[in-house]
């Protein structure tokens, strides 16, 4: 499952990689969720889906945010295991084997890719300011929620179908703080989540603006408020 907003420049490079991976693996579907893109993202994906029966385009009712897109895709996915990954494939799809091994070994319901557990696996780093902001966010997140994870914001996450269909309908945030919210909901409902170091290379063209980054801190307060109000039950 891939959330996509104005990805017409990157998808021609990454869609063939997705198709090759699925053809090697077999019995895999690709869901690409277009978040009201203003470019030719939807047309590109539909043309790709016309040529590959395992691919499907989902469309949001306008530009709703990455959190909305992930929630939309997770609830429509049919596989026993559902991988959420970014359109730029900053973590190669082959890294999913690490997540699958971890959930099997740990008897977990979900696994999240992490750039923080083994930074030697990060080939291309983000700008220094963004990396520093991410570390500050993680410290605040752990204090606010009690979650133990070192990197909640990596876009490479695997959920068992039953866990996804329990977690994502309860998600309330549409912005970039949704990752923390989903992991907190998983804990509240007793789903074990493991954090796994993965290869990752920063790809220029991020949709995360400084304003969106600042709002992610505000989202932590919203998550805590929803938790105290019992809205995740």
KEKE-3310 file (N, C-alpha, C; in steps of 0.2 Angstrom, whole numbers, plus 5000, padded with zeros to 4 digits):
npx = (5004:5003:5004:5001:5005:5005:5016:5020:5033:5041:5035:5036:5049:5048:5037:5039:5049:5041:5032:5041:5045:5033:5029:5040:5037:5024:5006:5003:4996:4996:4991:4988:4986:4979:4981:4972:4980:4987:4994:4999:4998:4987:4982:4994:4995:4983:4985:4996:4990:4981:4989:4994:4987:4987:4988:4980:4971:4967:4957:4957:4944:4948:4962:4968:4978:4993:4990:4977:4977:4985:4976:4965:4970:4975:4963:4956:4965:4968:4977:4985:4995:5000:5009:5015:5022:5033:5031:5043:5051:5061:5065:5071:5060:5063:5067:5057:5057:5065:5056:5045:5052:5055:5042:5037:5047:5046:5032:5023:5011:5014:5027:5039:5049:5065:5076:5084:5089:5100:5111:5120:5114:5108:5110:5109:5108:5096:5094:5104:5097:5084:5086:5090:5079:5070:5075:5073:5059:5056:5061:5052:5040:5041:5041:5028:5019:5024:5028:5040:5048:5061:5061:5047:5043:5047:5043:5040:5031:5024:5009:4999:4984:4972:4975:4978:4965:4959:4966:4967:4953:4951:4960:4962:4969:4974:4986:5004:5007:5000:5007:5012:5000:4994:5002:5001:4987:4988:4995:4986:4976:4982:4991:5006:5020:5035:5051:5062:5078:5081:5087:5089:5087:5088:5077:5076:5064:5054:5038:5036:5034:5042:5032:5023:5031:5032:5018:5017:5022:5012:5002:5005:5000:4987:4985:4987:4977:4965:4968:4966:4953:4947:4945:4951:4947)
npy = (4994:5011:5027:5042:5058:5070:5063:5061:5063:5054:5041:5035:5029:5021:5013:5002:4995:4991:4982:4972:4967:4961:4952:4943:4938:4934:4932:4945:4961:4978:4993:5009:5024:5039:5055:5066:5072:5085:5084:5072:5060:5051:5047:5041:5030:5023:5019:5011:5001:4996:4988:4979:4967:4965:4977:4992:5007:5019:5032:5047:5058:5072:5082:5075:5072:5063:5054:5051:5045:5033:5027:5024:5016:5005:5000:4995:4985:4968:4958:4945:4950:4967:4979:4995:5008:5021:5031:5034:5023:5023:5015:4999:4987:4974:4974:4970:4957:4957:4962:4953:4941:4946:4947:4934:4928:4935:4933:4943:4956:4966:4975:4988:4998:5004:5018:5022:5012:5006:5015:5014:5008:5018:5025:5037:5052:5063:5081:5089:5097:5092:5078:5081:5087:5076:5068:5075:5075:5062:5060:5068:5062:5049:5052:5058:5048:5035:5025:5014:5015:5019:5026:5031:5037:5032:5027:5014:5000:4986:4977:4964:4958:4957:4965:4977:4980:4982:4993:5004:5010:5016:5027:5044:5055:5065:5070:5071:5065:5053:5041:5039:5039:5027:5017:5018:5015:5002:4996:4999:4990:4978:4972:4966:4975:4976:4983:4986:4987:4994:4996:5012:5026:5043:5052:5066:5078:5078:5079:5084:5098:5112:5117:5107:5098:5104:5104:5090:5089:5095:5086:5076:5080:5080:5066:5061:5067:5061:5048:5049:5053:5041:5038:5029:5016)
npz = (5000:4995:4999:4989:4984:4972:4964:4951:4945:4952:4952:4939:4940:4951:4950:4941:4948:4959:4952:4947:4959:4964:4954:4956:4968:4969:4971:4977:4980:4974:4981:4977:4984:4979:4984:4980:4970:4961:4949:4936:4943:4947:4934:4929:4938:4935:4922:4924:4932:4923:4915:4924:4933:4946:4952:4959:4959:4972:4977:4986:4993:4988:4993:5007:5016:5022:5033:5031:5019:5021:5031:5023:5013:5021:5026:5015:5010:5006:5009:5019:5026:5027:5019:5021:5012:5006:4991:4985:4988:4998:5007:5001:4994:4996:5009:5016:5020:5031:5040:5040:5045:5058:5063:5063:5071:5083:5086:5083:5079:5071:5062:5062:5051:5055:5056:5066:5074:5069:5062:5052:5042:5035:5020:5012:5020:5028:5028:5040:5049:5049:5053:5066:5071:5070:5080:5091:5091:5093:5106:5113:5109:5115:5129:5130:5126:5131:5122:5116:5105:5094:5081:5075:5063:5051:5035:5032:5035:5042:5044:5052:5044:5053:5063:5057:5053:5064:5070:5061:5058:5070:5070:5071:5066:5052:5048:5049:5061:5062:5063:5076:5083:5078:5082:5096:5097:5093:5104:5115:5111:5112:5103:5098:5093:5084:5082:5068:5061:5046:5029:5021:5011:5009:4999:4988:4988:4997:5005:5017:5025:5034:5042:5043:5050:5062:5066:5068:5081:5088:5086:5094:5106:5103:5101:5114:5121:5115:5119:5133:5133:5130:5117:5109:5112)
capx = (5000:5008:5001:5004:5003:5010:5021:5021:5040:5045:5032:5039:5055:5047:5032:5042:5052:5035:5029:5045:5045:5027:5030:5044:5034:5017:5000:5003:4993:4998:4986:4991:4981:4981:4978:4970:4986:4986:4998:4996:4999:4981:4983:5000:4994:4978:4988:5000:4985:4978:4994:4996:4980:4988:4988:4974:4971:4962:4957:4954:4940:4952:4969:4966:4984:4996:4987:4970:4979:4987:4970:4961:4973:4975:4956:4954:4969:4965:4982:4986:5000:4999:5015:5014:5029:5033:5031:5050:5055:5067:5067:5069:5055:5066:5068:5051:5059:5067:5050:5042:5056:5054:5035:5037:5051:5043:5025:5021:5006:5016:5034:5040:5056:5068:5082:5088:5092:5107:5111:5125:5110:5106:5115:5109:5105:5092:5098:5106:5091:5078:5088:5090:5072:5067:5077:5069:5052:5056:5061:5045:5035:5042:5039:5021:5015:5026:5030:5047:5051:5066:5059:5040:5041:5050:5036:5040:5028:5020:5003:4994:4977:4967:4978:4977:4958:4957:4969:4966:4947:4951:4964:4958:4973:4975:4992:5010:5007:4996:5011:5012:4993:4992:5006:4998:4981:4990:4997:4980:4972:4986:4994:5013:5024:5043:5055:5067:5082:5081:5091:5085:5091:5084:5076:5074:5057:5049:5031:5035:5037:5044:5026:5020:5035:5030:5012:5018:5023:5005:4998:5006:4995:4980:4985:4987:4970:4961:4969:4963:4946:4945:4942:4954:4944)
capy = (5000:5016:5034:5046:5065:5074:5059:5060:5063:5048:5035:5031:5026:5016:5008:4996:4991:4987:4977:4967:4963:4958:4947:4938:4935:4931:4933:4952:4967:4985:4998:5016:5029:5046:5060:5072:5075:5090:5082:5066:5054:5046:5044:5036:5024:5019:5016:5005:4996:4993:4983:4975:4966:4965:4984:4995:5014:5021:5040:5051:5064:5078:5081:5074:5071:5056:5049:5049:5040:5027:5024:5022:5010:4999:4997:4992:4980:4961:4953:4943:4955:4973:4984:5002:5010:5027:5031:5035:5017:5025:5008:4995:4983:4968:4974:4968:4951:4958:4963:4946:4937:4948:4946:4927:4926:4938:4932:4950:4958:4972:4977:4995:4999:5010:5021:5024:5006:5004:5021:5012:5006:5024:5027:5044:5055:5069:5087:5089:5100:5087:5073:5083:5088:5069:5065:5079:5073:5055:5061:5071:5056:5044:5055:5059:5042:5029:5020:5013:5015:5025:5029:5030:5041:5029:5025:5007:4997:4980:4975:4958:4960:4958:4971:4984:4982:4985:4999:5010:5013:5020:5032:5051:5061:5064:5073:5067:5062:5047:5035:5038:5037:5020:5012:5018:5011:4995:4994:4999:4984:4972:4970:4967:4978:4976:4988:4982:4991:4993:5000:5018:5031:5049:5054:5073:5080:5077:5083:5086:5105:5114:5118:5100:5095:5107:5101:5084:5090:5097:5080:5072:5082:5077:5059:5060:5070:5056:5043:5051:5053:5034:5037:5023:5010)
capz = (5000:4994:4998:4984:4982:4967:4963:4944:4944:4955:4950:4933:4942:4956:4949:4938:4954:4963:4948:4947:4966:4965:4950:4959:4974:4968:4976:4980:4977:4975:4981:4977:4986:4977:4989:4977:4967:4956:4943:4933:4947:4946:4927:4928:4942:4932:4916:4927:4934:4917:4913:4929:4936:4954:4955:4960:4961:4976:4977:4991:4991:4988:4997:5014:5021:5022:5038:5028:5014:5024:5034:5017:5010:5025:5027:5008:5008:5007:5010:5026:5029:5023:5020:5019:5010:5003:4984:4983:4990:5001:5010:4996:4995:4998:5016:5020:5022:5038:5044:5040:5049:5064:5066:5064:5077:5089:5086:5083:5074:5066:5062:5059:5049:5059:5054:5072:5078:5066:5057:5047:5036:5031:5015:5011:5026:5027:5030:5047:5053:5049:5057:5073:5073:5071:5086:5097:5091:5096:5114:5116:5108:5120:5135:5129:5125:5134:5117:5117:5098:5092:5075:5073:5057:5045:5031:5030:5041:5041:5049:5050:5042:5058:5067:5053:5052:5071:5072:5057:5059:5076:5069:5070:5063:5045:5046:5049:5068:5063:5064:5083:5085:5076:5087:5102:5097:5093:5111:5119:5109:5114:5097:5099:5088:5084:5078:5065:5057:5038:5024:5020:5008:5008:4992:4988:4986:5003:5006:5024:5026:5041:5045:5044:5055:5068:5067:5071:5089:5091:5085:5100:5111:5101:5103:5121:5123:5113:5123:5140:5133:5129:5110:5105:5114)
cpx = (5004:5003:5005:5001:5007:5016:5023:5028:5043:5042:5034:5045:5053:5042:5035:5046:5046:5033:5034:5045:5039:5027:5034:5041:5028:5012:5001:4999:4996:4992:4990:4986:4983:4977:4976:4975:4983:4990:4995:4997:4993:4981:4988:4998:4988:4981:4992:4995:4982:4982:4996:4990:4981:4988:4981:4975:4965:4962:4953:4949:4943:4959:4967:4972:4986:4992:4980:4972:4980:4981:4966:4964:4973:4968:4954:4959:4966:4970:4982:4990:5000:5005:5013:5021:5028:5034:5038:5054:5061:5070:5066:5064:5057:5067:5062:5052:5061:5061:5046:5045:5055:5047:5034:5041:5048:5036:5021:5015:5008:5024:5035:5048:5059:5075:5087:5091:5099:5108:5116:5121:5107:5111:5115:5105:5101:5097:5099:5100:5086:5080:5088:5083:5068:5069:5074:5062:5052:5056:5055:5040:5035:5039:5031:5017:5017:5028:5037:5051:5056:5065:5052:5039:5044:5043:5036:5038:5024:5015:5000:4987:4972:4969:4976:4969:4955:4959:4967:4959:4947:4956:4960:4962:4974:4982:4998:5011:5003:5000:5011:5005:4992:4996:5003:4991:4983:4992:4991:4976:4976:4989:5002:5016:5031:5046:5061:5072:5082:5085:5086:5090:5086:5083:5073:5067:5052:5043:5031:5039:5039:5037:5023:5024:5033:5023:5012:5019:5016:5001:4999:5002:4989:4979:4984:4980:4965:4962:4965:4956:4943:4943:4945:4951:4938)
cpy = (5006:5023:5038:5053:5068:5070:5057:5059:5057:5041:5031:5027:5020:5011:5002:4992:4987:4981:4971:4963:4959:4951:4941:4934:4932:4933:4940:4957:4973:4989:5005:5021:5036:5051:5067:5076:5080:5089:5076:5060:5049:5043:5039:5030:5020:5016:5010:4999:4992:4987:4978:4973:4966:4972:4988:5003:5016:5029:5042:5056:5070:5076:5081:5073:5063:5051:5047:5043:5033:5023:5021:5016:5004:4996:4993:4986:4973:4956:4951:4948:4961:4978:4991:5005:5017:5027:5031:5028:5019:5019:5003:4989:4976:4968:4972:4961:4951:4958:4957:4942:4939:4947:4938:4925:4929:4936:4938:4951:4963:4973:4984:4995:5005:5012:5022:5018:5005:5010:5019:5010:5012:5026:5034:5047:5061:5075:5086:5092:5095:5081:5075:5084:5081:5066:5068:5076:5066:5055:5063:5065:5051:5046:5056:5053:5036:5024:5020:5014:5021:5028:5027:5033:5038:5026:5018:5002:4991:4978:4968:4961:4962:4964:4977:4985:4984:4992:5005:5013:5018:5027:5039:5056:5059:5067:5068:5064:5056:5041:5033:5035:5029:5015:5012:5014:5003:4992:4994:4992:4977:4969:4971:4970:4978:4981:4985:4987:4989:4998:5006:5023:5037:5051:5061:5073:5078:5081:5085:5093:5106:5115:5111:5097:5098:5105:5094:5084:5091:5090:5076:5074:5080:5070:5058:5062:5064:5050:5044:5051:5046:5033:5032:5016:5008)
cpz = (5000:4994:4993:4983:4978:4966:4956:4942:4946:4953:4944:4935:4947:4955:4945:4943:4958:4959:4948:4953:4966:4960:4952:4964:4973:4973:4980:4977:4978:4975:4982:4978:4984:4981:4985:4973:4961:4949:4940:4937:4946:4939:4926:4932:4938:4926:4918:4929:4928:4914:4918:4934:4944:4957:4955:4962:4966:4976:4983:4989:4992:4992:5004:5019:5020:5027:5035:5023:5016:5027:5028:5014:5014:5026:5020:5006:5010:5009:5017:5030:5024:5024:5017:5018:5006:4995:4981:4984:4993:5005:5004:4998:4998:5006:5020:5022:5029:5043:5045:5045:5056:5067:5067:5070:5083:5091:5087:5078:5069:5067:5059:5057:5053:5056:5060:5075:5075:5060:5052:5041:5032:5026:5013:5016:5024:5029:5038:5052:5054:5053:5064:5075:5074:5078:5092:5097:5094:5104:5116:5115:5114:5127:5135:5129:5129:5129:5117:5110:5097:5086:5073:5066:5050:5041:5029:5036:5039:5046:5047:5049:5048:5062:5064:5053:5059:5073:5068:5057:5065:5075:5068:5067:5056:5043:5048:5056:5068:5064:5072:5085:5083:5081:5094:5102:5097:5100:5115:5117:5110:5108:5098:5092:5089:5080:5075:5061:5050:5035:5022:5017:5007:5001:4992:4985:4991:5003:5013:5024:5033:5045:5047:5050:5062:5070:5070:5079:5092:5091:5091:5106:5110:5103:5110:5124:5121:5117:5130:5139:5131:5122:5106:5107:5109)
residu = (UNK:UNK:UNK:UNK:UNK:UNK:UNK:UNK:UNK:UNK:UNK:UNK:UNK:UNK:UNK:UNK:UNK:UNK:UNK:UNK:UNK:UNK:UNK:UNK:UNK:UNK:UNK:UNK:UNK:UNK:UNK:UNK:UNK:UNK:UNK:UNK:UNK:UNK:UNK:UNK:UNK:UNK:UNK:UNK:UNK:UNK:UNK:UNK:UNK:UNK:UNK:UNK:UNK:UNK:UNK:UNK:UNK:UNK:UNK:UNK:UNK:UNK:UNK:UNK:UNK:UNK:UNK:UNK:UNK:UNK:UNK:UNK:UNK:UNK:UNK:UNK:UNK:UNK:UNK:UNK:UNK:UNK:UNK:UNK:UNK:UNK:UNK:UNK:UNK:UNK:UNK:UNK:UNK:UNK:UNK:UNK:UNK:UNK:UNK:UNK:UNK:UNK:UNK:UNK:UNK:UNK:UNK:UNK:UNK:UNK:UNK:UNK:UNK:UNK:UNK:UNK:UNK:UNK:UNK:UNK:UNK:UNK:UNK:UNK:UNK:UNK:UNK:UNK:UNK:UNK:UNK:UNK:UNK:UNK:UNK:UNK:UNK:UNK:UNK:UNK:UNK:UNK:UNK:UNK:UNK:UNK:UNK:UNK:UNK:UNK:UNK:UNK:UNK:UNK:UNK:UNK:UNK:UNK:UNK:UNK:UNK:UNK:UNK:UNK:UNK:UNK:UNK:UNK:UNK:UNK:UNK:UNK:UNK:UNK:UNK:UNK:UNK:UNK:UNK:UNK:UNK:UNK:UNK:UNK:UNK:UNK:UNK:UNK:UNK:UNK:UNK:UNK:UNK:UNK:UNK:UNK:UNK:UNK:UNK:UNK:UNK:UNK:UNK:UNK:UNK:UNK:UNK:UNK:UNK:UNK:UNK:UNK:UNK:UNK:UNK:UNK:UNK:UNK:UNK:UNK:UNK:UNK:UNK:UNK:UNK:UNK:UNK:UNK:UNK:UNK:UNK:UNK:UNK)
# end
